[in-house]
Each structure stands twice: as C-alpha cells, then as structure tokens.
Amino acid sequence: MHFLRLFLSVLSTAPAVLSSPILEQDLNERSLSASACSKVVTIVEVLKLYKATPFCSSYLRISTSTSTATTTKSTVSTITTGTPLTTTVFAPGDPPALAARNEPECNSPQLANRNAVPLELDERDNVVPNYVSVFPTSAISSACSCLNLPTPSTVTTSTTTATIRTTVSAPTTTKTIYPCAAPLPSPGPAYGDAPSALPSTIPGTENTRFYLDTPQGTSAQSCCNTCFFEVANCIQAFFYSYQGCVVQQGVGVIGTGQGVSGSCPNGKIEGLVYGPDVMPAFRSTGNIVGPCGVAYNNV
C-alpha cells in the first residue's frame, strides 16, 4: 500500500492520460516473460507516459550502430585552347553612368538566446529524471529493458572525387571605347595626328566644313562624333572655336576588310597609324582622329 501511495504521488503532476497510454513504436513492451515485466509495470507505464526513449537508451548504454555511406564529388577541370581575342568597338557620346554601389548592410550579429531552456533531465546521460527518481535504480533498469528501444545509429560519409575534363576555346572580348566622351580629350583615341604622308591605301582626300550653327559644328564633341560616326572613312577632323568643324574624308579608300562598320565600309585602312598631336593646328582643339586607323599611339 505504501508503494502505491508513492506512485500516485509521483504521477500527481503528470498529464491525465495514463488511462490511455501513449503507445509509440519505440516504447512498446518487449517480448519478455510476463513475470519479469509485471514486477516493474508501474515504472514501464511512467516511462511510456513521459516518452522516455532517450533516457532509457542512455541509461542502458545501448551501443551505437555505425555505417559508412560513400558519395562521389565531381570537379570540372577546364582546359582553354587558343589565344584570347579582344575586339574594340567605338560608341558615340558618353559611357553609361556607373551603377550606384550598394554598400552591404551592417547587421548586428545574432546574439545567443540567454533565456534558452536547458535540456530536459531525461536527455542527459545517466541522470535519472524526476518522474522515476523515487524508484530503485535496478527497477528503472528492468523497466527500460521491457521497452522496445531502437538501436542508435550513426552514418559516416566517405567522399571520393571524380574529375571531369572539358575543353573550351579562348574567349573573344569586346571592348567598347567612347572616343568622343566629355570632357575631351577622352580616354579613347579622340586626339592624335595622322601621318603627314598618307599611305597609298588612301589615294585622295576631301574636306567638309560644318559651321558653328550646325549640329555637327557646335562643339568639339559634336565634331568628334561627326568624324567617328557620320562621315565614312574620316581620316581626321579639326574643331575651331571661331568657325566650327572641318572633316577630312578619304576618297577611293582600300580597306583591309577587317573591322567593317558604317564608318569604315571597307574595314580598317592599312598604314593609317596615329601618333600624339604634338603641334595642334592654330586656334584648334587639336587633331581629332578617325575611326578606321589600325593603331593609336596617344592613349
């Protein structure tokens, strides 16, 4: 009778579900002799009520089953063949504005939860929880043995590496230059001097004047854009603040067939090499080079 009072005292704070025990798959009674488990049936019911699988596994020191799983990690090795090529193209006006840099937000580090609830006693190794602390340790061990406890298991992962080799051609990069970007002289080859003796690939020349009251002659930048993007085979141009823009155009040009565009219908012009404009024309901004040269030495 004293033992029954003690058991009822232990269960006074437990949820009122003992009349309908929780039958989890890993808390079913083992197929042991009825007499062996009947002696600790009260403790068995308490263990079921509190879902004490972790506690009993630790209390009985059930060995952990270890297995190994092998995974394959693939890495790609890329072999580049050929020589990288860079194609230069000219664009009118100013380059697009750089996108505003988004500074990363400086978030405060997450602070540890100081009010974290400690582990329940039944999850600590070999610590007897309150709900069975009044029973003898031998009886607790027997009761745990009457439960169908799963065997703890761990899986060790072994990784092997497989290398996949691929071959790609060297990339071709397009470099965009804005030769007439403000303020002039721009980073591109806007100002430079054509050779004093033009190559045989340019049999003749023709000059066109655009006065200050025209769109082409209103500024040095307008004059530059006219030479690079409006007049075919423009060799060079000059802007004078008092009279506007003068464009020199090649006539009967023999091009290389490379770098063909609206400005250079026959492609680049062999022998048309530009150097620094060390002696700009009087009252001009300096020689504005054309788009069909094969080399620029002023940038």
C-alpha positions as CSV (number, residue, x, y, z in Angstrom):
1,M,0.0,0.0,0.0
2,H,2.9,2.4,0.8
3,F,4.4,1.7,-2.7
4,L,1.0,2.6,-4.3
5,R,0.8,5.9,-2.4
6,L,4.3,6.8,-3.5
7,F,3.5,6.0,-7.2
8,L,0.3,8.1,-7.1
9,S,2.3,11.0,-5.6
10,V,4.8,10.8,-8.5
11,L,2.0,10.9,-11.0
12,S,0.1,13.8,-9.4
13,T,1.8,16.3,-11.6
14,A,1.7,14.3,-14.9
15,P,-0.9,14.9,-17.6
16,A,-4.1,12.9,-17.1
17,V,-3.5,10.5,-20.0
18,L,-2.4,7.4,-18.0
19,S,-5.7,5.7,-18.5
20,S,-5.0,5.8,-22.3
21,P,-1.1,5.3,-22.5
22,I,0.8,6.7,-25.5
23,L,1.9,3.6,-27.4
24,E,4.9,4.9,-29.6
25,Q,6.6,2.4,-31.9
26,D,9.8,2.6,-29.9
27,L,8.1,2.4,-26.5
28,N,6.2,-0.9,-26.9
29,E,6.9,-3.6,-24.4
30,R,9.4,-6.2,-25.4
31,S,8.5,-9.9,-25.6
32,L,10.0,-10.7,-22.2
33,S,8.5,-13.0,-19.7
34,A,5.3,-11.7,-18.1
35,S,6.6,-12.2,-14.6
36,A,9.8,-10.2,-15.3
37,C,8.0,-7.1,-16.6
38,S,5.0,-7.4,-14.3
39,K,7.2,-6.5,-11.4
40,V,8.0,-3.1,-12.9
41,V,4.8,-2.5,-14.9
42,T,4.2,0.8,-12.9
43,I,7.6,2.2,-14.0
44,V,7.0,1.0,-17.6
45,E,3.8,3.0,-17.7
46,V,5.5,6.1,-16.4
47,L,8.3,5.7,-19.0
48,K,5.6,5.5,-21.7
49,L,3.8,8.5,-20.4
50,Y,7.0,10.6,-20.5
51,K,8.2,9.2,-23.8
52,A,11.5,8.2,-22.1
53,T,13.2,6.6,-25.1
54,P,16.3,8.9,-25.0
55,F,16.7,8.4,-21.3
56,C,16.4,4.6,-21.4
57,S,18.8,4.3,-24.3
58,S,21.4,6.3,-22.4
59,Y,20.7,4.6,-19.1
60,L,21.1,1.1,-20.6
61,R,24.2,2.3,-22.6
62,I,22.9,0.8,-25.8
63,S,25.8,0.6,-28.3
64,T,25.6,2.8,-31.4
65,S,25.5,1.2,-34.8
66,T,27.9,2.8,-37.3
67,S,27.6,2.6,-41.0
68,T,29.5,4.2,-43.9
69,A,28.0,5.9,-46.9
70,T,30.1,6.8,-49.9
71,T,29.4,9.8,-52.1
72,T,31.2,11.0,-55.2
73,K,32.0,14.7,-55.7
74,S,32.6,15.8,-59.2
75,T,35.0,18.6,-60.1
76,V,35.3,20.2,-63.5
77,S,38.7,20.9,-65.0
78,T,38.5,23.3,-67.9
79,I,41.3,23.5,-70.5
80,T,41.3,26.6,-72.6
81,T,42.8,26.4,-76.1
82,G,43.8,29.2,-78.5
83,T,44.6,32.9,-77.8
84,P,42.0,35.3,-76.2
85,L,41.0,37.9,-78.7
86,T,39.8,41.5,-77.9
87,T,37.6,43.3,-80.4
88,T,37.5,47.1,-80.0
89,V,34.3,49.0,-81.0
90,F,33.6,52.7,-80.8
91,A,30.4,54.1,-79.4
92,P,29.1,57.7,-79.7
93,G,28.5,60.1,-76.8
94,D,29.4,59.4,-73.2
95,P,29.6,56.0,-71.5
96,P,26.6,54.9,-69.3
97,A,26.8,56.2,-65.8
98,L,28.2,53.7,-63.4
99,A,25.6,52.0,-61.3
100,A,25.5,53.1,-57.8
101,R,27.4,50.8,-55.5
102,N,25.2,49.2,-53.0
103,E,27.0,49.1,-49.7
104,P,26.3,45.9,-47.8
105,E,24.1,46.4,-44.8
106,C,25.9,46.1,-41.5
107,N,23.7,43.8,-39.5
108,S,24.3,43.2,-35.8
109,P,25.4,39.6,-35.1
110,Q,22.8,37.4,-33.8
111,L,23.1,37.2,-30.0
112,A,22.7,33.9,-28.3
113,N,19.4,33.3,-26.6
114,R,20.2,33.9,-23.0
115,N,16.8,32.5,-22.0
116,A,17.3,29.2,-23.7
117,V,15.7,26.4,-21.9
118,P,18.2,23.7,-20.7
119,L,17.8,20.2,-21.8
120,E,15.3,18.1,-20.0
121,L,16.8,15.8,-17.4
122,D,15.7,12.7,-19.4
123,E,18.0,13.8,-22.3
124,R,21.1,13.9,-20.1
125,D,23.4,10.9,-20.0
126,N,22.7,8.7,-17.0
127,V,20.8,11.3,-15.0
128,V,17.6,9.9,-13.5
129,P,14.7,12.3,-14.3
130,N,12.3,13.3,-11.5
131,Y,9.4,11.2,-12.7
132,V,11.2,8.0,-11.8
133,S,13.7,9.2,-9.3
134,V,11.7,7.6,-6.4
135,F,12.2,4.1,-7.8
136,P,15.3,1.9,-7.2
137,T,17.9,2.0,-10.0
138,S,17.6,-1.7,-10.5
139,A,13.9,-1.4,-11.1
140,I,14.4,1.5,-13.5
141,S,16.9,-0.6,-15.5
142,S,14.5,-3.5,-15.6
143,A,11.6,-1.2,-16.8
144,C,13.8,0.2,-19.5
145,S,14.7,-3.3,-20.6
146,C,11.0,-4.0,-21.0
147,L,10.7,-1.4,-23.7
148,N,11.4,-1.9,-27.4
149,L,14.3,0.6,-27.7
150,P,15.7,1.3,-31.1
151,T,19.4,0.9,-31.6
152,P,21.1,4.3,-32.0
153,S,22.9,4.6,-35.4
154,T,25.4,7.0,-37.0
155,V,26.4,7.2,-40.6
156,T,29.9,8.2,-41.6
157,T,30.2,9.8,-45.0
158,S,33.2,8.9,-47.2
159,T,33.7,11.2,-50.2
160,T,35.6,10.4,-53.4
161,T,36.4,12.9,-56.1
162,A,36.0,12.5,-59.8
163,T,37.5,15.0,-62.2
164,I,35.6,15.9,-65.4
165,R,37.8,17.5,-68.1
166,T,36.4,19.8,-70.7
167,T,38.0,21.9,-73.4
168,V,36.8,25.3,-74.4
169,S,38.1,27.9,-76.9
170,A,39.7,31.1,-75.7
171,P,37.0,33.8,-75.3
172,T,36.6,36.9,-77.5
173,T,36.2,40.0,-75.5
174,T,34.5,43.2,-76.9
175,K,36.0,46.4,-75.6
176,T,33.8,49.5,-76.0
177,I,35.5,52.8,-76.3
178,Y,33.7,56.2,-76.3
179,P,36.3,58.3,-78.2
180,C,34.2,61.5,-78.0
181,A,33.2,61.3,-74.4
182,A,33.2,64.6,-72.5
183,P,35.4,66.2,-71.5
184,L,37.7,65.9,-74.4
185,P,40.3,64.7,-74.7
186,S,38.6,61.5,-73.6
187,P,40.3,58.2,-72.5
188,G,39.7,57.0,-76.0
189,P,41.8,57.9,-79.1
190,A,40.0,61.2,-79.8
191,Y,43.1,63.3,-80.3
192,G,46.0,62.3,-82.4
193,D,47.9,63.1,-85.5
194,A,47.6,61.3,-88.8
195,P,50.8,60.6,-90.8
196,S,51.8,63.7,-92.8
197,A,52.1,61.5,-95.9
198,L,49.0,59.4,-96.2
199,P,49.5,55.7,-97.2
200,S,48.7,54.5,-100.7
201,T,45.6,52.9,-99.4
202,I,44.1,56.5,-99.3
203,P,44.5,57.8,-102.9
204,G,42.8,61.1,-102.2
205,T,41.1,63.3,-99.6
206,E,38.1,65.6,-99.4
207,N,37.3,68.3,-96.7
208,T,33.9,69.2,-95.5
209,R,33.2,72.2,-93.2
210,F,30.4,72.3,-90.6
211,Y,29.8,75.8,-89.2
212,L,29.1,76.6,-85.6
213,D,25.3,77.0,-86.3
214,T,25.1,73.3,-87.4
215,P,24.6,70.3,-85.1
216,Q,27.9,68.9,-86.4
217,G,30.0,72.0,-85.7
218,T,28.5,73.3,-82.5
219,S,31.3,71.8,-80.2
220,A,34.4,69.7,-80.2
221,Q,32.4,66.7,-79.1
222,S,29.9,67.2,-82.0
223,C,32.8,67.4,-84.4
224,C,34.4,64.3,-83.0
225,N,31.1,62.3,-83.3
226,T,30.7,63.5,-86.9
227,C,34.1,62.1,-87.8
228,F,33.7,58.8,-86.0
229,F,30.1,58.0,-86.7
230,E,28.7,60.1,-89.6
231,V,31.3,60.5,-92.3
232,A,32.6,57.3,-93.9
233,N,36.4,56.9,-94.0
234,C,37.0,60.0,-91.9
235,I,40.8,60.4,-91.6
236,Q,40.8,63.3,-89.2
237,A,38.8,66.4,-88.1
238,F,39.6,69.8,-86.6
239,F,37.4,72.0,-84.4
240,Y,37.9,75.7,-84.3
241,S,36.1,77.7,-81.7
242,Y,35.6,80.6,-84.2
243,Q,34.4,78.7,-87.3
244,G,33.3,75.2,-86.4
245,C,34.3,71.7,-87.6
246,V,36.4,70.6,-90.6
247,V,36.3,66.9,-91.5
248,Q,38.8,65.3,-93.8
249,Q,37.5,62.2,-95.6
250,G,39.4,59.6,-97.5
251,V,38.4,59.1,-101.2
252,G,38.9,55.7,-103.0
253,V,40.0,54.1,-99.8
254,I,41.3,50.5,-99.9
255,G,40.4,48.8,-96.7
256,T,41.6,45.6,-95.1
257,G,38.1,44.0,-94.8
258,Q,38.5,43.7,-91.1
259,G,36.5,45.8,-88.7
260,V,33.9,46.7,-91.3
261,S,31.3,49.2,-90.0
262,G,29.2,52.1,-91.2
263,S,32.1,54.5,-90.5
264,C,34.6,52.1,-92.1
265,P,32.7,50.5,-95.0
266,N,35.9,48.8,-96.3
267,G,37.3,48.0,-92.9
268,K,40.4,49.3,-91.3
269,I,42.9,51.2,-93.5
270,E,46.3,49.7,-93.7
271,G,49.1,52.2,-92.9
272,L,46.8,54.6,-91.2
273,V,48.6,54.9,-87.9
274,Y,48.1,57.8,-85.4
275,G,50.6,59.3,-83.1
276,P,50.4,62.1,-80.5
277,D,49.4,65.5,-81.8
278,V,52.4,67.5,-80.6
279,M,51.6,70.6,-82.8
280,P,47.9,71.2,-82.9
281,A,46.5,73.5,-85.6
282,F,46.4,77.2,-84.7
283,R,43.3,78.0,-82.5
284,S,42.0,74.4,-82.7
285,T,41.5,71.8,-80.1
286,G,43.9,69.5,-81.9
287,N,43.5,66.8,-84.5
288,I,40.5,64.5,-83.9
289,V,41.5,61.1,-85.3
290,G,39.2,59.0,-87.5
291,P,37.8,55.6,-86.7
292,C,39.5,53.5,-89.4
293,G,43.1,53.6,-88.1
294,V,44.9,50.4,-87.4
295,A,46.9,51.8,-84.5
296,Y,46.6,54.6,-82.0
297,N,49.6,55.7,-80.1
298,N,48.1,58.5,-78.0
299,V,46.4,56.5,-75.2
